[in-house]
Amino acid sequence: MAAIFLFAAPSHAQAPVQTPASVPSATPALREVTDEAGRTIRIPQNPHRIVSLAPGLTETIYALGLQDLLVGDTDYCDFPPDAQHKPKVGGAINPSLEAIADLHPDLVLVTKSLNRLDTVNSLANLGIPSYAIDPQSVAAIISSTQRLAEIMGAPEAGEALANDLERHLAGIQQRVAPFPRRSALFIVWTQPLISVGKQTFIADALQYAGAVSIVDSAENWPKVSLEEVARLQPEFLVFPDTHTETTPLNIEALSDLPGWRILNAVRNHRYAKTSDAVDRPAPRIVSAIEDLARQFHPEAFANQPDTSHDENDRKDRKQNDRDNVTPPNPVPPPAARSQIAARPDQCHPEFPRLLRRSAFPSPQPHNALSSLVASRCPYLLEECPCAR
């Protein structure tokens, strides 16, 4: 995700926390490293108690087989299912510093795209180091996975997982290479209509899946004109599972909405849906890429069984095809625009309320953090009046 929170202007939402009275007496050996946010930090040589402040980080820890080191994570860390049983420290945006301190971590893992500078600074004041990742491509996600494995003292596990992911990606690319790329619109949000920019790892994932985003914007989360979408006529509309956070709307209703009904993808019911893995910078994104590739190019996988879904992540595909592949709320066509580009004119009206909460209100899903925050506010946090 784009750099939205970490190293942004400080917020005053978090109250100061007193240093816990009881802390481990042994002083671990430290080493100096540079994280992906460019900070030089001192961390334990071999961390033994780790807290994750993002769902993607939790997934990565499990994928590396290092879940025994994980002593706490956020309310939204829901995959794999075992992660839901870890002690919770609140939301990713406003975690409870008291809950983190009570777990006595020797390292907290954060993401530059989701966590806040206030959190990082408060942890540092408590003597708790944090390490940030900031992958902007699929290859960078794999590299981040390797670095995290090394940080956690398991470089062999990181190398093995990275090699497996790269082989999987190479196999997908080999299958889709003979076929022309599908044009696609990845829909982050529909009111306002928001997609992904060309420099995001989601746009990169589309390319690995044999598609190309019609959005040619340097902004990570551009607002787009429905009229321009109609002019470009994407072959597919792509919906991530994070859209279930709003009132369900049968996908067939798109054909009744102004602006949407003139899209060939709507007329021909060419919708691609994949899991929340597509917007989490974690190893499972490779499974989401295969899932999308199978929908973009079914002919490329005619003789291969579907391995894109983990057993714990498998969905009822027939129901998803029509009933659950849904955009959020109906959206009228915005004013005509000459090109697809960012238009950061105002925040989504719900964003200030959500930002001030330590967790999203029910029935928001556990996987909604990154997409909701990024899509509801088109500003970087330091520019956004919501964060003041």
Order of alpha helices (4+ residues) and beta strands (2+ residues): beta-beta-beta-alpha-beta-alpha-beta-alpha-beta-alpha-alpha-beta-beta-beta-alpha-beta-alpha-beta-alpha-beta-alpha-alpha-alpha
